Each structure stands twice: as structure tokens, then as C-alpha cells.
Amino acid sequence: MSLPLVSLHPPSHGGDVDLADAPRPDWVLLDFRAYVDSCTNATTASCKARDGLNDIQVTFFPAQPPRVSHFCVYCPGLGPYCFGEEPRIIATDGKFVLLRIFIGRRHDILCHNLHEYYIYCADGGTDGGPSLQLIPHPSPYNFHDGQVGLVSRGTSYTIAILRDDSSAFFRGFSNMGKYDVCLFNSEDKIWRAIPVSVPYEEECQEECSDDDEGFVHETTKVITVGGEHGTIAFVDLWRGILLYDVFRQVPVLRYIPLPGMFRPSPTPNATPSVTRDIAFVKGCIRIVHTVMKIKSATRVFGDYVSGGWVASKWSIKAPFDDNSCWTEDCTIDASDIFPASLELLKDLPGKGGKPCETLETFHTGHPTLSLDDDGIVYFMAKVKQQEKKAWILAVDMNHRMLLQISAFGAERTFGLSYTYTQSRISKYLNMTPGTKGDLKRPGMPLPGLCNKKLSGISSVACREAEDDV
């Protein structure tokens, strides 16, 4: 068996609302690992796999944050165990989602040529419903999932991949700041690579240099800025941002160093998504940084006694020229959260099974910025680092309030590592009555929703337990 059993049993939420009759979320938290399941709904789309014989079926299950939305992928002709790993969502912009799917034996997973790439479009079908399309394989261009970006323009899209210092093994070693961008345009359906470079004067900025290595950039997240030139930001969450204008195809990258306080982690091989996130929201690039307070470490790998956390949010406005600079929006300590809103914690277990009363006792990380420009940041929280049960906390940093809590099954999550990202795909779903049916899974009861208001606080929803947690 190639897949863990949990990947064959998706959460029940996301299939309980007919979006033709209910407000759909403008954006979602999207699990980057799809589940393997044959369930279908109004968002289901399919196409032929690369072998030309079997179908690939993709279904989307949207949910309002802080719940996490997900995709289900299935191959009716081969069954669930044909997948060597969970299908991956590697890029998303507007109504498009790029998926990477591997059909084969797990020990062949490092063979790049065996992976298949599909574009899911929310309204690309002939009836206005969703569509799925297999795109040509990017060979001979090899890359990591985290280097891939997507920019949409009307009914077309362009995939852009920065092969930076972390891709030296694939593309060959070169001078500092010399990379290439791989592009795929949906109109001509041709992969091409363009040499690009960082201007020398930007390489020399102190903020973008490691003392011993010189200029280094290793993309950990890609965000779409868009605009007239189709700008994509390739983000090294330890160091800085490289901007590339896809529609201009000028071979020059623009560099934005991160704020001075954002220094590389002293911990070897640390993953920045545990403590940082970045997003483009209403004309600004916003970044959040979380510092975890550790009272003491334990002998259990990766575990510690939490003493709370501090989160800072910064932003920089477009057009990201010489006059643009980072500004600190707000900083909060977990102990600063408005006490009345902590009533939401009372039914959650704390250490030793005792009721939880404060946020400080949770292992908290994986901050994810809201795309609504409302000051909300979503944190993953666990009682212990390696537990398989987690909660997503919606925290209004501007007003220092805990707004919502949602249970999250973290069986596929290592510690507080990167698990989900933001996507606006839900905004583009064309779920008019009669298009392929509603979103309810056949044979599944509708889970009840629970809303709760605290005195003096409006629209605070209580935790919504998932069936699989």
C-alpha cells in the first residue's frame, strides 16, 4: 500500500452546503495534499490521464475558514492504490489550480518524468461548470513544488517557475543571482526557459546577503501579485522576495529584502512556514512572523513546554519601487488576547487532559494570513507537537481577539509544518442550480453547525468538530 489510510478518508465537511443557495467563501484555506476518494459533487471535473486510457477525476470541497478546504482525486479505472503519493496542489491563482499527480510505485517517485500535471478551472467547462486538463510535461525542466507560481489573465494562464539556488543540482551551478524562469502559457502550450538575474546593486544589499555565502535565494512560497505585467513574487521566507513580470519577460528580477528583524533561523534545516507566512492582499505584500516562547525542552523529539508566542505583522505597498518600504502593522503577545474571547477555549483539552484556559499552553505555529485584509491570522495549535489532533485558531491581531476555533485532523501533518495555503478558487465556482447537482456527498448526513456569541463580541462562531478528529 503506497498511501496512508487517512488519505483515503477525507473530512466530511465541505460537502454539506449547496453553494447555489448559500454564500460561498471568497477565499479558502486549502490543504495542499489532496485525498484519494471517488466522491463527486457539482465541482467534479475529469479528463484522460497521460496513458490515454484512464480518467482522472478531481472534486473540490470548499469550506469557510477556519475550516480547511480540500480536493479529492480519483482514477476510476485503476482504483485508489494506483497513486504513489497523495496528489499535490502546487499552485493556485484566481479560478485556476495546478495539480501534480503521480501514478505508479512509490519507489519510482523520484523519477520526474512519471509525474503528471493538470489544470483545474472553476468555470472552464462547456456548461460553465469546472474543467480539468492534462498539460504537457515540463521535461527537461526539473524543479521543486515550492518554486511554482501561477498567474491568470481572463480565460488563459501562465505557469512560472524560478529555478534558484535550491535547483542548482537540476539546472547546473552558476554565478550568484543567476537563475532561470521556466514558463508555460496556456495559449501556445509550450514550455520554455528564460535566463534571469538579480541586478548587482541589489545583490550587494546587506539584508540579502549571508556573511559566508553571498547572495542566496531559495524559494519557499510563491504568491501572485498580478497587475498589468502579471507579476509573481518568489519568496525566500528567510531572506527576501524576487519579483518577476511574467507578461513582460524582461530577464531582470527585482529584489525586496525582508524587514531587518527577519533574520535567517539559527536552527539548521528549519522550515520557515512553521513561523512565517506571506500573501498579497489589496495592493500590499503582507508578512507575519511568529516567535515561539519555550519554557523548557523535553526528551521527546520536537516537543517542548510552551510559554506562549508573539506575532508581528508587516506590509509593503505596491509598486515596490525605491520609495517603498516595510511598515510594522501590529504585534501581539498570546497573553494580550481579549479575555472574554478565550471562552472559546473552555471545552478544548489542555496538558494532562485538563480544560484549556489560555493560548500560551498550546504549541502554536503555521500562521496563515487572511486574504480579506481584516487583520485575521489563522494559527495551527496542538497540545503536543506531534499530536494528530489540531485546531485552527482565527485571531484578529488588530483587535487582539480570538474569533473562531475549528478542529483539524492533523494525521498527515508533521508537527506544525506547512499543511495548507490560501486560494481564491471558491470565488469562481459557478454553482447555478442544475449544474451537476449540489455539494452533498451521497449517503452522508449534514453535520450541524453551531454559532455562539459572546457578550460584547459579535459574530463569534464556536468550534466545529470534524467527523474524523
N, C-alpha and C positions, 0 to 999 in steps of 0.2 A: 504494500500500500504506500503510495507516494505522498498523499495528503494527510494531515492530521484530521481526526474525526470532526473536530469543531468546525473545520472549514466546509464540511458537508451539511451543516445545520445552521443556516443563517438566522439572525434575530427575527422575531415575529413582527416587530414594528416596521413602519414604512409601507405596509400593505393594508392598513386599516382605514384609509381615507380615500374616497373617490375625489380626485383633485378637480373634477369638473364642477363639483358643488362646494368645495372648500378652498379657502385661501392657500395658495402654495407658497412655500418659503422662497424669498428672493435669492437666498444662497443657503448652502448646507455645509456641515462638517461631513466630509466624505472619506470613508475607510479606503486606504489605498490598496488594500488586498480585497479582491472580490471573493465571494463564496461560490462554491460549485453546487448548483441546485437547479432542478428543472422547473421551478416555479415561474409563472408568467403573469403579466398584467398589462395594462394599457401602454406601458413603456417598452414592452418587449420588441426587439428587432433581431433579425437574423440574416446571415449571408453564408456563402460557401467558404469553407476553410481552404487553405492553400492546396490541399490534395485534390480539390475539385469534386470530392465525393460526399464529404460530411458537412453538416451545417454547424455553425457556431451561433448560439443563441445568447443574447445579452438582455438582462432586465434590470431596471433601476428601481430602488425602493427609497424614496425621499422621506425625510423626517425633519421636523423643526428642531434646530439647535436648542438645548444642548444634546439632544439625541444625535447619534451618528448614522448618517445615511450609508447605503451600501449598494453594490452591484452584485447580481448573480449571473454566472456564466455556465453554460451547459453545452454539451455536444451530444445530441440525441442518438446519433449513430454509434457512438463509442462508449457512452456512459461516464460516470464521474471519475473513474480511476485512470482515464487516459491522460489526465493532467499531471505533469511532473512537479508542479508547484501551483499555488493559487495565482490566478490571473491578476495582473497588476494594472492599476490606474496610474499612468506615469506623467500625464499632462492634461490640463483642462483649461479652456477659456470659452466664455460665452456658452453657446449651445453645443460645443464640441468636447468630446473626451477621447483621449488616446489610450488604448489598452494594449498591453503586451501579454500574449498568451503562449504558453509552452505546452505542446502536446508531445509526450514522449517519456522515456525513462528518466528518473531523477538523476542518475549518474551522467546523463548527457546534457545536463542543464547549462554547463559552461560553453557549450557549442552555440555560439551566437547565431549561426545560420539556421538553427532549428526553431528559433522563436518567430512568432507571427505578430504583426501589428495591425490593429483595427481602429477605425474611427467610428465612434458612436455619435450621431447627430440627433438632437432632441426633436427636430421637426423636419428631417430630411426625407421622409417617406412621401410617396406619391399622394397619399391621403392626408398629408400634413402631420402624420404621426412620426415616430422616430425611425431612424435607419441605421444600418451597420454596414461598413465597407472595409474589406481587406485592402491594405495599401501595399505597394511593392516593398520588398525587404530592403533595408538600408545598406546591406553589404556592398562594398567592403568597409564601410564606416562603422567601427565599434565604439561603444560609449556606455556610460552608466545611466541608470534610470533618472538619477537626481540631476542630470545635466540637460534634461529635455524640457523645452518650452513650446507653447502653442499660442499663436495669435490668430484671431478670427477677423474676417472682413466680409460682412454680408453672408453670402452662401459659400464662400471659399475660406480656406485656412492655410496657414504655413506652419510647419514644424521647424523649430530652430534648436540646434544642439551645440553648445560650446564645449569643445574638447580642449580642456585646460590642462593644468599641471597634473591633475589626477588621472589624465588619459595619456600620459607620456608613453606608457607601455604599448598603447594601441596605435598612436599616430607617429611615434618616434620622438626622441628628445630634441628640444630646440632651445633657443635663447630665451631669457626671461621675458615674459609678457608677449610671447609669440605663440599664437594658438590658431585654431581654425574653427569655423562655424559650418556645420552641416545643415543644409536646408532642403525641405521637401514642400513643394507647392501643390495644392490640390488641383490646380488647373492644368499644369503640364505633367504632373505625376512623375517627376524626375528628381532623384537625389543628386546633390552637388555639394562640394566643399569649397569654402572661400577662406583664404588666409587672412587673419586679422591680427591686430597688435594693439598694445596699450602705449600711448604716447610716452616718450621718455620722461618728460617733465612730470607726468602723473605717476610713473613708476617710482620717481625719486621722492614722492611724498612720504614723510616719516611714518604716517599712520598705516601705509600699505606695505611696509617692509618688515620682514623678520630679521633680527640682528645678524643671523648667520646665513640666511638663505637668499636674501634679496627679495625681489618681488615674487610673491606666490599667490596663486588664486586656485582654490578648489571648490567648485560649485556644490552647495548643499541644498539649495532651493532655487527654483526659477519662478518668477512672477511676471505677469503680463501688464505692462503699463499702457500699451496700445497707442491711440492717437494717430495723427496723420502719417507718421513714419512707422507705425507698428512696432513700437519699442518694447523690447524684452529685457528684463533685469536678471542677470545671472548672479546669484548671491552666494558669497562665501560668508556664512554667518559668524565666522571668527574674525574676518578681516575687512571685507568691503564688497562693493557692488560694481559689476561691469555691465554697462548699458549698450545694447546693440539695436540699431534701427533696421529692422528686417526688410521693410519696403524700399529703403534707400540702397542697401547692400554696399555701403561705404566701408572699406576694410579697416575701420578705426573703432576701437572700443573706448567708451567714456568711463572714467573711474570715479566712484564716490566712496571714500573711506568711511567706515562706521564711526560713530561718535567715539571720542577719546577714551571713554570709560570702558568701551567694548574691546577688551584685550583678549588674545587667544588664551584658551584654557591651559593652565599649567598641568592638567591631568592628561597623560599620554592617551591617544586614541579616544578622547572624549567626544561624544556626539552632541553637536550644538543644539539640535532640535529638542533635547531634554530641557534646555533652559531658555531657548530663544525662538522667536518666530518673526516673520516679516510679511507684509501684504501691501498692495496698492489700493488705497481707499480714497475716493473722491478727491483726486488731484494730489495726493500725498503718498509717499512711501512711509509706512509706519513700522516700527520695530519695537518688540517688547523683550525685555531681559529679566530673568528671574534668578535671584541668588538664594540658594537653599541654606538655611541655618542648621548645622549639625551639632547636636549636643554631644553625641558620642557614637563611635562606630561599633559594630558587633562582629562576631566571628563568622557570621553568615555572609557569604559573598554578596556585595552590593547593598547590604542592609545597614541601617543606622537608626539612631533615635533622633527624630525630627524636632527641631526647635523653632519651626516656622519658616517664613520666606519673605523676601522683599522683591517687589516687581516694579520695574521702571518702564515707561513708555515714551518713545521719542518719535519725531517725524521730520520729514524734509519735503518741501513743496516743489512741484514741477515749476519750471522746465529743467531743473537740475543743472544749472549753469554755474559760473564763477560766483554769482551773487546768492546762490542757495546755500543754506547751512542747516544743520540739525538743531532742533529745539526740543527741550525736555517738556513733555506734556504733563506727566504726573508720575509720582512714586508713592506706593503704598506698602505698608507692612501688614502681614496677615493679622496682627493684633489690632490693626486700625479699623477692621471691618465693623460696620454699624451693628451693635449687639443684637438689636431686635431681629435683624435678618438671619442671625445664627440659629433661630428657632428651627430652621430647616434641617439642622444637623441632628436634632434630638433623637431621631429614630435610626441614625447610622451607627454602626458598631465602631468603637474605638479600640485602643490597646486592651488586650485581655477580655474582649467582648463587652466591655463597659460602654454605655452610651457616649457618643462623641459630643463635646460641648464647645470646642474651639477648632479653628482651622490649623493651628500650629502643630497639632499632633499628627496630621496627615503627611505622608510623603507626597509632595506636590510638584508637578512639573509639566512638560509638554504644553506650554502656553500657546494658545491659538487666537489670533486677532479676529474680532468680528468684522465683517465686510459692510456693516451698516453705519459705520462712523458714529457709534453710540457709546464709545468708551468701554465696551464689554470685552473681556478676555476670558476664554474658556481654558480651564486648567484640568489636567487629569490628576486625580488624587487616589491614593491607596493607603490602607492601614500599614501594610508592609510592602517593601519594594517589589518582591517577586510574587505577590498575590495575584490570583486570576480573576479577582473581582475588583472593579474600579468604579469611580464616579467621575462624571464630568461636571465641574463647577462653573457656573456662569457668574463672573464677578464684574460688577460695574466699578471700574477703577476710578472714574471721575467722582462718583458719589460714595465710594467705599462701602458698597453693599453686596451681599451675596443674594443673587436674584433667583437662581434655579439650580436644581441638582437632578441629574439623570444617571441611573445605573448604567454601567457599561461592562459587557463581558470581555475581559482582557486576556483570555486564554492564548491569544495569538500575539500578545504584546510582551516584550522583554523589558521588565522594569517600567520606566516611564518613557520608553523610546518612541520614535516617530511612528504614528499609527494612522493618522487621518490628516486631511488638509482641507482648505476651503475650495468651494466650487459654486458657480452660479448656474449650473446646468438646470436646476429645478425651475428657474425663472422662465426658461424657454420651452417647457413641456407644453404641448398642445393637446390638453386633455378635454376636448369638447365631448359632450355626450355622444356615445355611439362609436367612438374610435377605439376599437379593440377591447372595450369593457373597462371596468373600474380597476382599482389597485388592490382589491382584497385578494389574499391568497385563498384558493379553493379549500374548503374544509377547515379554515382557521377562524375561531371566534374573534370578534372585535374586542381588543383589550380596552378596559375602561380608562378614561382619562380623569385625572384628579387635579383640581385647581384650588389654591388656597391663598387667601390674602392676609397679610399681617397688618396690624394696626399701624396706620401712618405710612404704609408702603403699598403702592398699587401694583396690580398685575404681577404678583409673585407666584409662580407655579411650583407646586410641590414635586418631589421626586417621582419619577415614573418608572417603576421597576420593569425590567425586560424579562421575558419569559425564560431566557437562557442564563440568567445571572443568579 
